[in-house]
Amino acid sequence: MTQRQCLAIFLAAAIAACTPGLAQGDAPDATGDLATAEDIGASDELGSTGLIADALHGAAIALDAEPGPQSALELAGAARKLERLSARPLDEDGQDLVAGLRNEAMTRDPALKLAPLRGRAIGPGYRQTGLAAGDSDRLEQIFLAGERAKLALSPMGNARLRLKVTDADGKTVCRLTISEKRAGCAWTPLFTTRHTITVENISANRAKFFLVVD
């Protein structure tokens, strides 16, 4: 399997070229207790978490583009953004995309000059997942008391997803329905505890998406 094929599998590159950006998610489910969470899909409060989701989305589109100097520049730019934002795979065995995107960029344009990779601090984590219609993906994550917790979910193509986060007591702290463009939520936990993040595909077709957690 080639480098490009490996990246394509991870980035779900075979998608329609939609424009990444900020978008308002559907209104939170009124049945959820959202006193400590905010739907911040249409604001800049997601900060680096949202920027990483956008960089991953842009990389997927560039990877699916015609090989050449232009797509090489876009791949290198996405790699540079992920490096500067200290993005890392959420899963221990997940692929670190920075080196892979850089290698693919240089394959597409051997004349491209890239700065050496620098050491990176641990920053927000990312995860790419594909789900069949009706399936769900679950992830457990510890969030620290008094520190702002942020999630960004970026669907690929025409996916429609439901995001739900519950704390260790089963209390819902975030619930959103998201379609087409990136959205997310943020809250400040009162206690350091493990949270369960669930993403459900409520589309009629298979859906792929990026989840970024900080």
PLY file of the C-alpha trace (Angstrom):
ply
format ascii 1.0
element vertex 214
property float x
property float y
property float z
element edge 213
property int vertex1
property int vertex2
end_header
0.00 0.00 0.00
1.39 3.39 -0.98
1.88 6.40 1.29
-0.96 8.19 -0.47
-3.31 5.22 -0.03
-2.53 5.04 3.70
-3.26 8.75 4.10
-6.36 8.47 1.97
-7.77 5.74 4.18
-7.08 7.76 7.31
-8.32 11.07 5.95
-11.33 9.70 4.04
-10.09 11.59 1.03
-12.71 10.34 -1.42
-15.25 13.00 -0.46
-17.02 15.84 -2.20
-14.97 19.03 -2.07
-16.95 21.07 0.37
-15.57 24.22 1.97
-14.42 23.79 5.59
-15.34 26.48 8.05
-17.38 27.48 11.05
-21.01 26.47 11.09
-23.86 26.47 13.57
-24.82 22.96 14.68
-28.46 22.12 15.20
-29.93 23.30 18.46
-28.98 21.16 21.47
-31.52 18.52 22.43
-33.81 20.10 24.98
-33.93 16.87 26.96
-30.23 17.10 27.80
-28.92 18.97 30.82
-26.66 21.51 29.10
-26.14 23.89 32.00
-22.36 23.40 31.81
-21.99 23.16 28.03
-22.20 25.53 25.10
-22.85 24.97 21.40
-19.96 27.00 19.98
-20.06 25.89 16.38
-20.55 29.45 15.15
-17.95 31.14 17.32
-14.16 31.25 17.60
-14.10 29.80 21.12
-13.07 26.37 19.87
-9.65 27.92 19.23
-6.95 25.43 18.28
-9.43 22.54 18.53
-11.48 23.96 15.69
-8.41 24.95 13.68
-7.13 21.37 13.81
-10.50 20.07 12.58
-10.35 22.54 9.68
-6.74 21.58 8.84
-7.65 17.89 8.75
-10.61 18.62 6.51
-8.46 20.69 4.16
-5.81 17.98 4.02
-8.43 15.41 3.02
-9.59 17.59 0.12
-6.01 18.31 -1.01
-5.13 14.62 -0.90
-8.00 13.88 -3.27
-6.96 16.65 -5.66
-4.88 16.23 -8.81
-1.23 15.55 -7.87
0.99 18.52 -8.61
2.58 21.65 -7.12
-0.72 23.20 -6.00
-1.99 20.21 -4.03
1.57 19.72 -2.69
1.48 23.24 -1.25
-1.92 22.59 0.33
-0.75 19.34 1.91
2.40 20.99 3.22
0.31 23.85 4.61
-2.01 21.45 6.43
1.00 19.59 7.87
2.51 22.88 9.05
-0.74 23.90 10.76
-1.04 20.54 12.54
2.58 20.76 13.68
2.23 24.33 14.99
-0.96 23.41 16.84
0.78 20.36 18.40
-1.96 18.04 17.14
-1.62 14.35 18.00
-3.59 11.14 17.36
-6.06 10.34 20.14
-5.39 6.61 19.77
-1.98 5.32 20.86
-1.58 3.42 17.61
-3.06 6.21 15.48
-1.14 7.56 12.49
0.71 10.85 13.04
-0.32 12.76 9.96
2.32 15.50 9.97
5.16 13.39 8.58
2.84 11.55 6.19
1.40 14.75 4.73
4.89 16.23 4.34
6.12 13.12 2.52
3.14 13.13 0.18
3.66 16.84 -0.53
7.30 16.27 -1.47
6.32 13.29 -3.64
3.92 15.49 -5.57
6.46 18.30 -5.92
10.11 17.21 -5.40
11.22 20.84 -5.71
9.20 21.81 -2.63
11.36 23.11 0.24
10.09 22.28 3.72
11.48 23.40 7.07
12.72 20.59 9.35
10.23 19.18 11.83
10.60 20.55 15.33
9.74 18.87 18.60
6.07 19.24 19.48
4.33 19.66 22.81
1.28 17.52 23.45
-1.75 19.38 22.18
-5.34 18.55 21.17
-5.94 15.01 19.92
-7.63 14.00 16.68
-9.40 10.89 15.48
-10.87 9.90 12.11
-13.66 7.36 12.00
-16.06 5.86 9.45
-19.47 4.58 10.53
-22.20 2.69 8.72
-25.71 4.14 8.87
-27.08 3.77 12.39
-23.73 2.84 13.96
-21.96 4.75 16.71
-18.41 5.26 17.94
-17.54 5.67 21.63
-14.43 7.17 23.20
-13.56 7.69 26.87
-11.56 10.77 27.79
-10.51 12.31 31.11
-11.13 16.06 31.46
-9.59 18.06 34.29
-11.49 20.07 36.89
-11.54 23.81 36.22
-9.98 23.50 32.74
-12.00 24.32 29.65
-12.94 21.16 27.72
-13.53 21.51 23.98
-14.76 19.18 21.24
-14.93 19.78 17.49
-16.68 17.40 15.10
-16.15 17.79 11.35
-18.31 15.59 9.08
-17.03 14.71 5.63
-19.46 15.19 2.75
-23.17 15.03 3.54
-22.94 13.15 6.82
-25.42 13.82 9.61
-24.11 13.00 13.08
-25.26 13.15 16.69
-22.63 14.04 19.32
-23.23 13.29 22.98
-20.90 13.64 25.97
-21.71 12.28 29.42
-19.73 12.49 32.65
-18.91 9.66 35.05
-22.35 9.98 36.67
-24.11 9.65 33.33
-25.07 13.32 33.20
-25.22 14.78 29.69
-22.90 17.78 29.36
-23.05 18.16 25.57
-25.55 17.04 22.92
-25.58 18.25 19.34
-26.81 17.20 15.93
-24.32 18.17 13.22
-24.50 18.02 9.44
-22.14 18.99 6.62
-19.88 21.46 8.46
-17.82 21.60 11.62
-19.43 22.38 14.96
-18.63 21.69 18.59
-19.20 22.48 22.23
-17.26 23.44 25.34
-17.70 23.20 29.09
-15.70 23.45 32.32
-15.86 20.29 34.47
-16.31 20.79 38.19
-14.36 17.60 38.92
-11.59 15.64 37.22
-13.41 12.65 35.82
-13.72 10.34 32.85
-16.25 11.35 30.20
-17.81 9.23 27.47
-17.95 10.77 23.99
-20.39 9.13 21.60
-20.81 9.95 17.92
-23.79 8.35 16.15
-24.30 8.28 12.40
-27.94 9.24 11.84
-27.44 9.49 8.07
-28.98 7.02 5.65
-25.50 6.26 4.30
-21.99 5.59 5.58
-20.40 8.64 7.20
-16.81 9.67 7.88
-15.72 12.40 10.25
-12.92 13.95 12.29
-13.22 14.34 16.06
-10.84 16.74 17.81
-10.64 16.76 21.61
-8.86 19.20 23.90
0 1
1 2
2 3
3 4
4 5
5 6
6 7
7 8
8 9
9 10
10 11
11 12
12 13
13 14
14 15
15 16
16 17
17 18
18 19
19 20
20 21
21 22
22 23
23 24
24 25
25 26
26 27
27 28
28 29
29 30
30 31
31 32
32 33
33 34
34 35
35 36
36 37
37 38
38 39
39 40
40 41
41 42
42 43
43 44
44 45
45 46
46 47
47 48
48 49
49 50
50 51
51 52
52 53
53 54
54 55
55 56
56 57
57 58
58 59
59 60
60 61
61 62
62 63
63 64
64 65
65 66
66 67
67 68
68 69
69 70
70 71
71 72
72 73
73 74
74 75
75 76
76 77
77 78
78 79
79 80
80 81
81 82
82 83
83 84
84 85
85 86
86 87
87 88
88 89
89 90
90 91
91 92
92 93
93 94
94 95
95 96
96 97
97 98
98 99
99 100
100 101
101 102
102 103
103 104
104 105
105 106
106 107
107 108
108 109
109 110
110 111
111 112
112 113
113 114
114 115
115 116
116 117
117 118
118 119
119 120
120 121
121 122
122 123
123 124
124 125
125 126
126 127
127 128
128 129
129 130
130 131
131 132
132 133
133 134
134 135
135 136
136 137
137 138
138 139
139 140
140 141
141 142
142 143
143 144
144 145
145 146
146 147
147 148
148 149
149 150
150 151
151 152
152 153
153 154
154 155
155 156
156 157
157 158
158 159
159 160
160 161
161 162
162 163
163 164
164 165
165 166
166 167
167 168
168 169
169 170
170 171
171 172
172 173
173 174
174 175
175 176
176 177
177 178
178 179
179 180
180 181
181 182
182 183
183 184
184 185
185 186
186 187
187 188
188 189
189 190
190 191
191 192
192 193
193 194
194 195
195 196
196 197
197 198
198 199
199 200
200 201
201 202
202 203
203 204
204 205
205 206
206 207
207 208
208 209
209 210
210 211
211 212
212 213
